[in-house]
Amino acid sequence: MAPSHPSTHSAITLHINGEKYSLSVDHRTTLLDALRERLDLTGSKKGCDQGQCGACTVLVDGRRTVSCLQLAVAAEGREITTVEGLADGERLHPVQQAFLDLDGYQCGYCTPGQICSAVAVIEEHAAGWPSAATGDVRPEAGPPPLTAEEIRERMSGNLCRCGAYVSIVRAVARAAAEQSTTEAAA
């Protein structure tokens, strides 16, 4: 009798941008490679492939994740949002629009990861999560003002080799202010 070898592939279903995708992947396949190479969702970029640059950032259950370090099999059953899934039809997400309006990109390579991170940063701040730049982290202090320093600290996991940081900070601040205004009016 031939020795049995465990399979190195798994059939998984990924929930991405509101759609279900079934595929068979090697256990070692990263979420980034599954997105780009198997599903043709090429918005997320492969930068360093070590989780240090943030170009591959996507949202998994609303939290930022560097997809080059996340195994695809570990993402099964979770809600994945890529930059392609942020817009509402032809209407850009407010963060996407702010990046466009305020030149929060130059070459554009890091932009999808920057945008996904910015969406999460705004949500984290609104939920009252402190950052290393937050002066008073006591819950009763409430969320700190979303200053340029707070934004820079919260976005520090995303690198821009072109140096568009000033415009990125302005774009995040504008999108956060618009979201705050929209929520207050609702």
C-alpha positions as CSV (number, residue, x, y, z in Angstrom):
1,M,0.0,0.0,0.0
2,A,1.4,3.4,-1.0
3,P,1.9,5.9,1.9
4,S,-0.7,8.5,2.1
5,H,0.5,12.1,1.8
6,P,-1.6,15.0,3.1
7,S,-2.9,17.3,0.4
8,T,-1.1,20.6,0.0
9,H,-4.2,22.2,-1.5
10,S,-7.4,23.3,0.0
11,A,-10.7,24.3,-1.6
12,I,-11.7,27.6,-0.1
13,T,-14.3,30.3,-0.6
14,L,-13.3,33.9,-0.2
15,H,-15.8,36.7,0.3
16,I,-14.3,39.6,-1.5
17,N,-16.0,43.0,-2.2
18,G,-19.4,41.4,-1.6
19,E,-18.8,38.5,-3.9
20,K,-18.0,34.8,-3.2
21,Y,-15.0,33.2,-5.0
22,S,-14.3,29.5,-4.8
23,L,-10.8,28.3,-5.6
24,S,-8.3,25.6,-4.8
25,V,-5.1,27.0,-3.3
26,D,-1.8,25.7,-2.0
27,H,-1.8,26.1,1.7
28,R,1.2,28.4,1.4
29,T,-0.6,30.9,-1.0
30,T,-0.8,34.3,0.4
31,L,-4.0,36.3,0.2
32,L,-2.2,38.8,-2.0
33,D,-1.2,36.1,-4.5
34,A,-4.7,34.7,-4.5
35,L,-6.1,38.2,-5.1
36,R,-3.7,39.2,-7.9
37,E,-2.8,35.9,-9.6
38,R,-5.9,33.8,-9.2
39,L,-8.7,36.3,-9.1
40,D,-7.3,39.1,-11.2
41,L,-7.9,41.7,-8.5
42,T,-4.7,43.6,-9.1
43,G,-5.4,46.8,-7.1
44,S,-3.4,45.5,-4.2
45,K,0.3,45.8,-5.1
46,K,3.2,43.5,-4.2
47,G,5.9,45.8,-2.8
48,C,8.3,44.3,-0.3
49,D,6.5,40.9,0.1
50,Q,7.6,41.2,3.8
51,G,4.8,43.2,5.4
52,Q,6.9,46.3,5.7
53,C,5.7,48.7,3.0
54,G,1.9,48.5,3.1
55,A,1.4,48.4,-0.7
56,C,-0.7,45.2,-0.3
57,T,-3.0,46.5,2.4
58,V,-6.6,45.3,2.2
59,L,-9.4,45.2,4.8
60,V,-10.3,41.9,6.4
61,D,-13.4,42.2,8.5
62,G,-12.9,46.0,8.4
63,R,-9.3,45.8,9.8
64,R,-6.2,46.6,7.8
65,T,-4.2,43.6,6.9
66,V,-1.0,43.3,4.9
67,S,-2.1,40.7,2.5
68,C,1.4,39.5,1.6
69,L,1.6,38.0,5.1
70,Q,-2.0,36.7,5.4
71,L,-2.5,33.1,4.1
72,A,-5.5,32.8,1.8
73,V,-6.8,29.7,3.7
74,A,-6.8,31.8,6.9
75,A,-9.0,34.4,5.2
76,E,-11.8,32.0,4.4
77,G,-15.1,33.0,5.8
78,R,-14.0,36.6,6.5
79,E,-15.1,39.7,4.6
80,I,-12.3,41.0,2.5
81,T,-12.4,44.5,0.9
82,T,-9.9,45.5,-1.7
83,V,-9.5,49.0,-3.2
84,E,-11.7,47.7,-6.1
85,G,-14.5,47.2,-3.6
86,L,-14.6,50.6,-1.9
87,A,-16.4,52.6,-4.6
88,D,-20.2,52.6,-4.8
89,G,-20.6,51.9,-8.5
90,E,-19.2,55.0,-10.3
91,R,-19.1,57.0,-7.1
92,L,-15.7,56.9,-5.5
93,H,-15.4,56.2,-1.8
94,P,-14.8,59.6,0.0
95,V,-11.1,58.5,0.7
96,Q,-10.6,57.7,-2.9
97,Q,-12.1,61.0,-4.0
98,A,-10.0,62.9,-1.5
99,F,-6.8,61.2,-2.7
100,L,-7.8,62.2,-6.2
101,D,-8.7,65.8,-5.4
102,L,-5.7,66.5,-3.2
103,D,-3.0,64.6,-5.2
104,G,-2.5,62.0,-2.5
105,Y,-0.6,59.9,-5.0
106,Q,2.2,60.4,-7.4
107,C,3.2,57.2,-9.2
108,G,0.2,55.5,-7.7
109,Y,1.9,52.2,-6.8
110,C,1.3,52.5,-3.1
111,T,-2.1,54.3,-3.4
112,P,-4.4,51.3,-3.1
113,G,-2.8,50.2,0.1
114,Q,-2.7,53.8,1.4
115,I,-6.4,54.2,0.6
116,C,-7.4,50.9,2.3
117,S,-5.3,51.9,5.4
118,A,-6.9,55.4,5.4
119,V,-10.4,53.9,5.4
120,A,-9.4,51.8,8.5
121,V,-7.6,54.7,10.2
122,I,-10.8,56.8,10.0
123,E,-12.9,54.0,11.4
124,E,-10.3,53.3,14.2
125,H,-10.2,56.9,15.2
126,A,-14.0,57.3,15.2
127,A,-14.2,54.2,17.4
128,G,-11.9,55.9,19.9
129,W,-8.8,53.8,19.4
130,P,-5.6,55.6,20.6
131,S,-2.4,55.7,18.7
132,A,1.2,56.2,19.8
133,A,0.7,59.9,19.1
134,T,-2.4,60.1,21.4
135,G,-1.7,62.3,24.4
136,D,-4.5,61.0,26.7
137,V,-5.4,57.4,26.2
138,R,-7.9,57.1,29.0
139,P,-11.3,56.0,27.6
140,E,-13.1,58.9,29.3
141,A,-10.9,61.4,27.3
142,G,-12.7,60.3,24.2
143,P,-11.2,60.3,20.7
144,P,-8.3,62.7,20.2
145,P,-8.5,65.3,17.5
146,L,-7.4,63.8,14.2
147,T,-4.4,66.0,13.8
148,A,-1.8,65.7,11.1
149,E,0.5,64.1,13.8
150,E,-2.2,61.5,14.6
151,I,-2.8,60.8,10.9
152,R,1.0,60.4,10.2
153,E,1.3,58.0,13.2
154,R,-1.7,55.9,12.2
155,M,-0.6,55.7,8.5
156,S,3.0,55.0,9.4
157,G,2.8,51.4,8.2
158,N,2.3,52.5,4.6
159,L,5.4,53.8,2.7
160,C,5.3,56.1,-0.3
161,R,8.5,56.1,-2.2
162,C,7.5,59.3,-4.1
163,G,7.0,61.2,-0.9
164,A,3.4,62.3,-1.3
165,Y,2.9,62.2,2.5
166,V,1.8,65.8,2.8
167,S,-1.0,65.3,0.3
168,I,-1.9,61.9,1.8
169,V,-2.3,63.5,5.3
170,R,-4.5,66.2,3.8
171,A,-6.6,63.6,2.0
172,V,-7.2,61.5,5.1
173,A,-8.1,64.6,7.1
174,R,-10.6,65.8,4.5
175,A,-12.2,62.3,4.2
176,A,-12.4,62.0,8.0
177,A,-14.0,65.4,8.3
178,E,-16.5,64.6,5.5
179,Q,-17.4,61.3,7.2
180,S,-17.9,63.1,10.6
181,T,-20.1,65.7,9.0
182,T,-22.2,63.0,7.2
183,E,-22.6,61.0,10.4
184,A,-23.6,64.1,12.4
185,A,-26.3,65.0,9.8
186,A,-27.7,61.5,9.8
